[in-house]
Amino acid sequence: MTIKVTVAMDNGVPLNAASPFLGEHGLSMLVEAGDTRLLVDTGQSSAIVHNLGLLGVAPRSLDMIVISHGHYDHTGGLLHVLTNAKKPIPVFMHPDAFKPRFSVANGVRRFAGIPYCQEQLTTLGAEWRWVSEALELMPGMWLSGAVPRTTPYETGDARLRARGADSQADVQDEIDDDMALFYKSEKGLVVISGCTHSGLVNMVRHGLAVTGCERLHGWIGGTHLGPVSARQQEATISQLEQFNPDFVAANHCTGFSMMARLQQTFGSRFIAAFVGTVIEC
């Protein structure tokens, strides 16, 4: 089986885009596998419906939705997709995705979680499928479930916060609900990820174990390398080089400086996966 991945929402829109796409701080990717249409994340606003329309994809044609984790820039468009679909749609999500979470920058604390309550989305047609362990969605494609954290250097983003167990103070949000899609292609593992808060290396190693693949064929999606420490950036890129993928299609939370670094590292194997980018694998 060959799959087609189209970036339906990202922070960037190419200057030579064939259609008047909208961009925003958010991510959404359309995955087409045979007759199945799967939407990974929904951006942060109704702009996702606009972009899907330009791609010739009606929300009603979607067979399922996967939410990589519970941040607003990946879930804010869910209400609009469901409203326009006007039908029940299975929504695959980790049980912890709805927990309150925040970001802190320059001393300002802002809400960063899912901007709608679960009940509101349920009434619009969301049929929740709670996933905490690896789940095979269709032959050759898995949803990762929670990702084991094994690397000592993938410590995440200290600016992302959640309420501590004592409910009195914030602690760093480990984002245990972070998930990705794993596709077992003829050439190896393909990872389709939202933000990869669990760490790119952790994610790839988990994907290899889940799928039984022996090598990484390609990466598509956010890496969250932009906001993390220089130590994590360097160690991750070094390990990614050792994985020796055939392509790295990075976007969203990777950040322009780290995208430039990845381009320098991987040359023609690097893809700037802005809105409208299509990858078949």
Secondary structure as GFF3:
##gff-version 3
##sequence-region A 1 281
A	DSSP	beta_strand	3	9	.	.	.	ID=ss1
A	DSSP	beta_strand	28	33	.	.	.	ID=ss2
A	DSSP	beta_strand	36	40	.	.	.	ID=ss3
A	DSSP	alpha_helix	47	54	.	.	.	ID=ss4
A	DSSP	three_ten_helix	59	61	.	.	.	ID=ss5
A	DSSP	beta_strand	64	66	.	.	.	ID=ss6
A	DSSP	alpha_helix	72	75	.	.	.	ID=ss7
A	DSSP	alpha_helix	78	85	.	.	.	ID=ss8
A	DSSP	beta_strand	89	93	.	.	.	ID=ss9
A	DSSP	beta_strand	101	105	.	.	.	ID=ss10
A	DSSP	beta_strand	108	111	.	.	.	ID=ss11
A	DSSP	alpha_helix	118	123	.	.	.	ID=ss12
A	DSSP	beta_strand	126	130	.	.	.	ID=ss13
A	DSSP	beta_strand	135	138	.	.	.	ID=ss14
A	DSSP	beta_strand	141	143	.	.	.	ID=ss15
A	DSSP	beta_strand	160	163	.	.	.	ID=ss16
A	DSSP	beta_strand	170	172	.	.	.	ID=ss17
A	DSSP	beta_strand	180	185	.	.	.	ID=ss18
A	DSSP	beta_strand	188	193	.	.	.	ID=ss19
A	DSSP	alpha_helix	200	211	.	.	.	ID=ss20
A	DSSP	beta_strand	216	222	.	.	.	ID=ss21
A	DSSP	alpha_helix	230	243	.	.	.	ID=ss22
A	DSSP	beta_strand	247	251	.	.	.	ID=ss23
A	DSSP	three_ten_helix	252	254	.	.	.	ID=ss24
A	DSSP	alpha_helix	256	266	.	.	.	ID=ss25
A	DSSP	three_ten_helix	267	269	.	.	.	ID=ss26
A	DSSP	beta_strand	270	272	.	.	.	ID=ss27
A	DSSP	beta_strand	278	280	.	.	.	ID=ss28
###
